[in-house]
Amino acid sequence: KKFNPQHLTISPPNWMIIVYNDNKDLKKYIDLLAIDRDGNLIVLELKKDKTPREVIAQILDYASWIKELRDDDISGIYNTYQKKYQPNNTSVSLDEAFCKRFNLQEMPEELNESHQLVVVASKLDESTERIVKYLSEEHNVSINAVFFRVFKDDEREYLSSMWFIDPTLPSPIIVGEDKEPWNGEYYVSFGNDNNR
């Protein structure tokens, strides 16, 4: 199914998409760029099938680029995104959209003080798993992966996601080794609803 950036309902509730990339105006072709309620950026790299290990080099390259983005850069990127995907809302600034999305009175004073990297795929190959674990555990890189599956029940379809590293814990805990305290799985229905 084609990804619809307006329906990222399975992502954490504290993310707002500011770029969905078939937008070639960006210097780097990031698939998705989001911002959280603290003003930090999240790079999401979408892979339809199992990932090659080169995806890590790709997402680290994106990280080295977004690290330098300042508030004006981020606003400009968001404005370009708005013109393409929500042309009726081009008068809405990033500041207004951010405050409305997160029910805040004002944006943080500084944006992009840190960032996260997320690979979205059906599964990771063994090499990519090792690299993600190594970067997260040994070097405290905020990198993770989320896996998506589609299940059918009669005429309805369900989309589930499962995090590779539990994102709710302060220290990296890898799901699926000695213990499984939480499998990180969420479900969203997107079947035959009349309003979709």
C-alpha positions as CSV (number, residue, x, y, z in Angstrom):
1,K,0.0,0.0,0.0
2,K,1.2,3.5,-0.7
3,F,2.3,5.4,2.4
4,N,0.1,8.4,3.2
5,P,2.0,10.9,5.3
6,Q,-1.3,12.3,6.7
7,H,-2.1,9.0,8.5
8,L,0.9,8.3,10.6
9,T,-1.4,7.0,13.3
10,I,0.9,4.2,14.3
11,S,3.8,6.5,15.2
12,P,4.4,7.8,18.8
13,P,1.8,10.5,19.6
14,N,4.5,13.1,20.2
15,W,5.7,13.2,16.6
16,M,4.5,15.6,13.9
17,I,5.6,15.0,10.3
18,I,7.3,18.0,8.7
19,V,8.6,16.3,5.5
20,Y,7.4,13.4,3.4
21,N,9.9,13.1,0.7
22,D,9.1,12.9,-2.9
23,N,10.2,16.5,-2.4
24,K,13.4,16.9,-4.4
25,D,14.0,20.4,-3.2
26,L,15.7,19.0,-0.2
27,K,19.5,18.5,-0.3
28,K,19.1,15.1,1.2
29,Y,16.3,12.8,0.2
30,I,15.0,11.9,3.6
31,D,11.9,9.7,3.4
32,L,10.2,11.2,6.5
33,L,11.3,14.0,8.9
34,A,9.3,14.5,12.0
35,I,9.6,16.8,15.0
36,D,8.7,15.9,18.6
37,R,7.0,18.1,21.3
38,D,10.4,19.1,22.6
39,G,11.5,20.4,19.2
40,N,13.8,17.6,18.4
41,L,14.0,16.0,14.9
42,I,13.3,12.4,14.0
43,V,14.6,10.9,10.7
44,L,12.6,8.0,9.4
45,E,14.0,5.8,6.6
46,L,11.4,3.6,4.9
47,K,12.3,0.3,3.5
48,K,9.7,-1.9,1.9
49,D,11.4,-5.2,2.5
50,K,14.3,-6.5,4.6
51,T,17.0,-3.9,5.0
52,P,20.5,-4.0,3.6
53,R,23.2,-2.9,6.0
54,E,23.9,0.1,3.8
55,V,20.7,1.7,5.3
56,I,22.7,2.5,8.4
57,A,25.2,4.5,6.4
58,Q,22.4,6.3,4.7
59,I,20.5,7.3,7.8
60,L,23.8,8.4,9.5
61,D,24.5,10.6,6.5
62,Y,21.0,12.2,6.9
63,A,21.8,12.7,10.6
64,S,25.0,14.5,9.9
65,W,23.0,16.8,7.6
66,I,20.0,17.5,9.9
67,K,22.4,18.1,12.8
68,E,23.2,21.5,11.2
69,L,19.6,22.6,10.6
70,R,18.6,25.8,12.5
71,D,15.1,27.0,13.3
72,D,14.8,29.0,10.0
73,D,15.9,26.0,8.0
74,I,13.3,23.8,9.7
75,S,10.6,26.3,9.1
76,G,11.5,26.6,5.4
77,I,11.5,22.8,5.0
78,Y,8.0,22.7,6.7
79,N,6.7,25.4,4.4
80,T,7.8,23.5,1.3
81,Y,6.1,20.4,2.6
82,Q,2.9,22.3,3.3
83,K,2.8,23.8,-0.2
84,K,3.0,20.3,-1.7
85,Y,0.7,18.3,0.6
86,Q,-1.6,20.8,2.2
87,P,-1.9,23.7,-0.3
88,N,-5.0,25.0,1.5
89,N,-3.1,25.5,4.7
90,T,0.0,27.3,3.4
91,S,-0.8,30.3,5.6
92,V,-0.2,28.0,8.7
93,S,3.3,28.5,10.0
94,L,5.3,25.7,11.7
95,D,4.9,27.6,15.0
96,E,1.1,27.5,14.7
97,A,0.9,23.9,13.5
98,F,3.3,22.8,16.2
99,C,1.4,24.5,19.0
100,K,-1.9,23.1,17.8
101,R,-0.5,19.6,17.3
102,F,0.9,19.4,20.8
103,N,-1.6,21.7,22.6
104,L,1.1,24.1,23.6
105,Q,1.2,27.9,24.0
106,E,4.6,28.3,22.2
107,M,7.3,26.3,20.6
108,P,10.6,25.5,22.4
109,E,13.1,28.3,22.3
110,E,15.6,26.1,20.5
111,L,14.8,23.4,17.9
112,N,16.9,20.4,17.0
113,E,18.9,20.2,20.1
114,S,19.0,16.4,19.5
115,H,17.7,14.0,17.0
116,Q,16.5,10.3,16.6
117,L,17.1,7.9,13.7
118,V,14.5,5.3,12.9
119,V,14.6,2.6,10.2
120,V,11.1,1.4,9.2
121,A,11.1,-2.0,7.5
122,S,9.5,-5.4,7.4
123,K,12.6,-6.8,9.1
124,L,16.3,-6.1,9.6
125,D,19.0,-8.4,8.3
126,E,21.5,-9.7,10.9
127,S,24.2,-7.2,10.0
128,T,21.9,-4.3,10.4
129,E,20.6,-5.6,13.7
130,R,24.2,-5.9,15.0
131,I,25.0,-2.3,13.8
132,V,21.9,-0.8,15.4
133,K,22.6,-2.6,18.7
134,Y,26.3,-1.5,18.6
135,L,25.5,2.1,17.9
136,S,22.8,2.2,20.6
137,E,24.5,0.3,23.3
138,E,28.1,1.2,22.9
139,H,27.9,4.8,21.6
140,N,24.5,6.0,22.8
141,V,23.3,6.8,19.3
142,S,19.6,7.4,19.3
143,I,18.8,4.8,16.6
144,N,16.0,2.3,16.4
145,A,14.0,0.3,14.0
146,V,10.3,-0.4,13.8
147,F,8.8,-3.3,11.9
148,F,5.4,-3.3,10.2
149,R,3.1,-6.2,9.4
150,V,-0.4,-6.3,7.8
151,F,-3.0,-8.8,9.0
152,K,-6.3,-9.6,7.4
153,D,-9.6,-10.5,9.2
154,D,-12.4,-11.0,6.7
155,E,-12.7,-7.6,4.9
156,R,-10.7,-5.6,7.5
157,E,-6.9,-5.1,7.5
158,Y,-4.8,-4.4,10.5
159,L,-1.4,-2.8,10.6
160,S,0.9,-3.7,13.5
161,S,4.2,-2.3,14.5
162,M,6.9,-3.6,16.8
163,W,10.0,-1.7,17.9
164,F,13.4,-3.3,17.8
165,I,14.6,-1.5,20.9
166,D,11.9,-0.6,23.5
167,P,11.5,3.2,23.1
168,T,9.8,3.7,26.4
169,L,12.9,2.8,28.5
170,P,15.7,5.2,29.3
171,S,18.5,2.7,28.6
172,P,18.6,0.5,25.5
173,I,17.0,-2.9,26.0
174,I,16.8,-5.2,23.0
175,V,13.6,-7.0,22.6
176,G,13.8,-10.7,21.8
177,E,17.0,-11.8,23.7
178,D,16.9,-13.3,27.2
179,K,13.6,-11.6,28.2
180,E,10.8,-9.7,26.6
181,P,9.4,-7.2,29.0
182,W,7.3,-5.5,26.3
183,N,7.1,-6.4,22.6
184,G,6.5,-2.8,21.6
185,E,3.6,-3.9,19.4
186,Y,0.7,-1.6,18.4
187,Y,-2.2,-2.2,16.1
188,V,-4.1,0.1,13.8
189,S,-7.1,-0.9,11.8
190,F,-7.4,0.5,8.3
191,G,-10.0,-1.7,6.7
192,N,-13.3,-1.0,5.1
193,D,-14.3,2.1,7.1
194,N,-16.8,4.4,5.4
195,N,-14.8,7.5,6.1
196,R,-11.6,6.2,4.6
